Amino acid sequence: MYITRIIRSLLAVGTVLLAAIPTQVYSIQPPAKQYINVAPLPGADVALNCDGIPDGQGAMQINIPVAYTPGKDYIDMTVFAGQFQGDAISRKRKFWHNGSGVIGMGFGIKPRVYLSAMAASSILFKDSKSINIQVQILDETVKHPALAIGAQDLAQKEKERASIAAVGVGYYAAMTRSYSWKQRPLYLTAGYGTARFQKSPIGGLSYSINDYYSSALEFDGYQVNGAIAWRPNGRFSRMTVTAGFNGKCGLLVGIHFTGKLDNGWAPVIATSMLRRWY
C-alpha cells in the first residue's frame, strides 16, 4: 500500500512536468534574468522539515519553493553565483557574473509566514531588489500534503523589462509531501505559478542521501534544474553548500546560512534594507 502511494505521487509529479512541457517549448518570454537561477523562497538550497526547521532530512529545491514554511525567529542568508541564459555556450560573455543574495525571516506559529528580500544582477547586489512572501496554509498530515501560497517580487522591480521577460508579481501555490525510499526521506513538491513561473505547473523531488548530502531535481516553469547540497556539520548544520545546474543557463554554486533571531529585530533590518535599496 505504501509503495502504491509513492508510485501514485511520482505519477502525479510526472504528469505536472509533462503538462508543463508545452509551456517550456512555446514560451515567448523567459523569466527576468535576475530570477532565472535560484528562488528567494523557502526550501531553495536548504533542507527544511515539515515544521519549517532546517534539517538535513528535510525537503529542498533550487528555483521553486517547498510548502514547508519557516516560522517565528527564523533567519537565513544566501549568496549564489550563476549564469544568465546563453552564458554557458557564449565565449564573449563573462562567467559566474549573475550573483544573487537573499536575506529572509520567519514569523508566527499558525500560520507560519516567511518574508525575504533578494538582491540580484551582480555579486555586489547593485540592482533588482525584490520582496517575497510565503504563508503556510496547511500542515502535512497522513491525509494530505502541506500547502503554502506566496508571491515573488511584490514590488514588481522588473516591470521595465516587460517587453523581453515574463515579469510582474509571481503568485504561486505549492504542495509538499514526504515519503521514504531506502530508509531515507523522499519529498515530492508540485504547484502552479504566474509571472516568473510562466503561468505554468511547477514541480520537483528531493532526496536526503544521508545527513550530509541532499539532491534535488525540478521544473521551475521554464527550465529543468538539478543540484547536490552538502552540510559540513551534518543533519543540523547551519551552513549548506550547493552545486547545481540550471537547464538553460549553466552551472550554479552558492552557500546558505540559517540561524535564529528574535523577530523584534525585523523592523530594524527592514528599515536598513529599504533605505539602501529603495
C-alpha positions in Angstrom: 0.0 0.0 0.0 2.8 2.4 0.9 4.7 1.7 -2.3 1.4 2.3 -4.2 1.1 5.8 -2.6 4.7 6.6 -3.7 4.1 5.4 -7.3 0.9 7.4 -7.5 2.6 10.5 -6.2 5.5 10.0 -8.7 3.0 9.7 -11.5 1.3 12.9 -10.3 4.5 14.9 -10.4 5.4 13.3 -13.7 2.0 14.5 -15.1 2.8 18.0 -13.8 6.1 18.1 -15.5 4.7 16.7 -18.8 1.9 19.1 -18.7 4.4 21.9 -18.4 6.5 20.9 -21.4 4.3 22.9 -23.9 4.8 26.0 -21.8 8.6 25.4 -21.8 8.7 24.8 -25.6 6.4 27.6 -26.7 7.1 30.2 -24.0 7.8 33.5 -25.8 9.4 35.3 -22.9 11.8 33.9 -20.3 11.7 35.0 -16.7 13.6 38.2 -15.9 17.3 37.1 -15.8 17.5 38.1 -12.1 15.1 35.2 -11.3 16.5 32.5 -13.5 19.0 30.8 -11.2 17.7 30.5 -7.6 14.5 31.3 -5.7 14.3 33.6 -2.7 11.8 31.2 -1.2 11.6 28.5 1.5 13.5 25.3 0.8 15.6 26.9 -2.0 19.0 25.4 -1.4 18.4 24.5 2.2 16.6 21.4 3.6 13.5 22.1 5.8 11.4 19.7 7.7 7.6 19.8 7.9 7.8 22.4 10.7 9.9 24.7 8.6 13.1 24.0 10.6 16.5 23.4 8.9 17.0 19.7 8.9 19.2 17.6 6.7 16.4 15.0 6.4 14.0 17.7 5.1 12.9 18.9 1.7 14.9 21.2 -0.6 14.6 22.5 -4.1 16.5 25.2 -6.2 14.4 27.6 -8.1 10.9 26.7 -6.7 9.6 26.7 -3.1 8.7 23.8 -0.9 5.5 24.1 1.1 7.3 23.7 4.5 7.5 27.3 5.7 9.8 28.7 8.4 8.2 30.4 11.4 9.0 32.5 14.4 12.6 33.7 15.0 14.0 32.0 11.8 16.5 33.9 9.7 18.6 32.9 6.7 21.1 34.4 4.3 22.1 33.1 0.9 24.8 34.1 -1.7 24.8 32.4 -5.1 26.7 32.8 -8.4 25.3 31.6 -11.7 24.9 32.4 -15.4 22.5 34.4 -17.5 20.8 32.4 -20.3 23.4 31.7 -23.0 26.5 32.2 -20.9 27.4 28.6 -20.9 27.8 28.5 -24.7 29.0 32.0 -25.4 32.7 32.8 -25.2 32.1 36.5 -25.4 30.2 36.7 -22.1 31.6 36.7 -18.5 31.2 33.6 -16.5 29.7 33.5 -12.9 28.5 37.1 -13.2 24.8 36.6 -12.3 25.0 37.0 -8.5 22.1 36.6 -6.1 21.8 37.4 -2.4 18.8 36.7 -0.2 18.0 37.5 3.5 14.8 36.1 4.9 13.0 35.8 8.2 10.2 33.6 9.5 7.3 34.8 11.6 4.4 33.3 13.6 3.4 29.8 14.5 -0.1 29.3 13.0 0.2 30.3 10.3 3.9 30.4 9.7 5.0 33.3 7.4 8.3 33.8 5.6 9.4 37.1 4.2 12.6 37.7 2.1 14.4 40.3 0.2 16.5 39.4 -2.8 19.2 41.5 -4.4 20.4 40.3 -7.8 22.2 41.1 -11.1 25.7 41.3 -9.7 27.5 39.7 -6.8 27.6 43.2 -5.2 23.8 43.3 -5.3 23.6 46.7 -7.0 20.4 46.0 -8.9 16.9 44.5 -8.7 15.7 44.2 -5.1 12.6 42.0 -4.8 10.4 41.4 -1.8 8.8 38.0 -1.4 6.4 36.2 0.9 5.1 32.7 1.6 2.3 31.7 4.0 1.7 28.1 5.2 -2.0 27.2 4.8 -2.0 23.6 5.7 0.5 21.4 7.7 1.2 18.0 6.3 -0.9 15.1 7.7 -1.4 11.5 6.8 -4.4 12.6 4.8 -3.0 15.5 2.8 0.3 17.3 1.9 1.5 20.6 3.2 0.1 23.6 1.3 1.5 27.1 1.0 0.8 30.1 -1.1 3.1 33.0 -1.8 4.3 35.7 -4.2 7.7 36.7 -5.6 8.6 40.3 -6.4 5.7 42.1 -4.6 7.1 45.5 -5.7 7.4 44.5 -9.4 11.0 45.6 -9.6 11.4 44.1 -13.1 8.3 45.7 -14.7 10.5 47.8 -17.0 11.7 44.5 -18.7 8.1 43.6 -19.7 9.0 43.7 -23.4 11.6 41.0 -23.1 10.7 38.9 -20.0 7.8 37.4 -18.1 7.5 39.9 -15.2 5.1 41.0 -12.5 4.2 39.6 -9.2 4.8 35.8 -9.3 1.9 34.4 -7.4 2.1 30.7 -6.6 0.8 27.7 -4.6 2.9 24.7 -3.7 2.2 21.3 -2.0 4.9 19.1 -0.5 4.5 15.5 0.6 7.0 13.3 2.4 7.8 9.6 1.7 10.6 7.2 2.4 12.9 5.4 -0.1 15.6 3.0 1.1 15.0 4.2 4.6 15.8 7.8 3.7 13.3 10.7 3.3 12.0 11.4 -0.2 9.9 14.6 -0.9 7.6 15.5 -3.8 6.6 19.1 -4.5 4.0 20.2 -7.0 2.3 23.6 -7.7 1.4 26.3 -10.1 2.8 29.8 -10.5 2.5 33.0 -12.6 4.9 35.6 -13.9 8.4 34.3 -13.4 6.9 30.8 -13.1 5.5 31.3 -16.6 1.8 30.6 -15.7 2.8 27.0 -15.6 2.8 24.0 -13.3 6.0 23.6 -11.3 7.2 20.5 -9.5 10.2 18.6 -8.2 11.5 16.0 -5.9 14.3 15.9 -3.4 16.1 13.1 -1.6 18.1 13.1 1.6 21.1 10.9 0.6 22.4 11.0 4.1 22.7 13.6 6.9 25.4 15.4 5.0 24.0 15.4 1.4 20.7 16.0 -0.3 19.8 16.0 -4.0 17.1 17.8 -5.9 15.5 17.8 -9.4 12.8 20.2 -10.5 10.9 22.0 -13.3 10.5 25.7 -12.5 8.1 26.6 -15.2 10.9 27.5 -17.7 13.7 25.0 -17.3 14.8 21.8 -15.5 17.3 22.3 -12.7 19.3 19.9 -10.5 21.6 20.2 -7.5 23.5 18.5 -4.8 23.7 20.1 -1.3 26.4 19.5 1.3 26.0 20.2 5.0 29.5 20.3 6.5 28.3 19.6 10.1 25.7 17.0 9.3 21.9 16.9 9.7 21.5 20.2 11.7 24.3 22.1 10.1 23.7 25.9 9.9 25.6 26.1 6.6 24.7 24.4 3.3 26.9 24.5 0.2 25.2 23.8 -3.1 26.4 23.0 -6.6 23.8 22.7 -9.3 22.8 23.3 -12.9 20.1 25.5 -14.4 18.9 23.7 -17.6 19.0 26.8 -19.8 21.8 28.7 -18.1 24.5 26.5 -16.8 26.4 25.9 -13.6 25.2 27.3 -10.2 27.1 27.4 -6.9 26.2 29.0 -3.6 26.2 29.0 0.2 23.3 29.2 2.6 23.3 30.1 6.3 20.4 29.6 8.8 20.0 30.8 12.3 17.7 32.2 15.0 17.0 35.9 15.6 14.2 37.4 17.7 11.5 38.8 15.5 11.9 42.1 17.4 14.9 42.9 15.1 12.7 42.7 12.0 11.8 46.4 11.8 15.5 47.4 12.2 16.6 45.0 9.4 13.7 46.0 7.1 14.3 49.7 7.6 18.0 49.3 6.8 17.3 47.4 3.6 14.6 49.7 2.4 16.8 52.8 2.9 19.6 51.1 1.0 17.6 49.6 -1.8 14.6 51.9 -2.3 
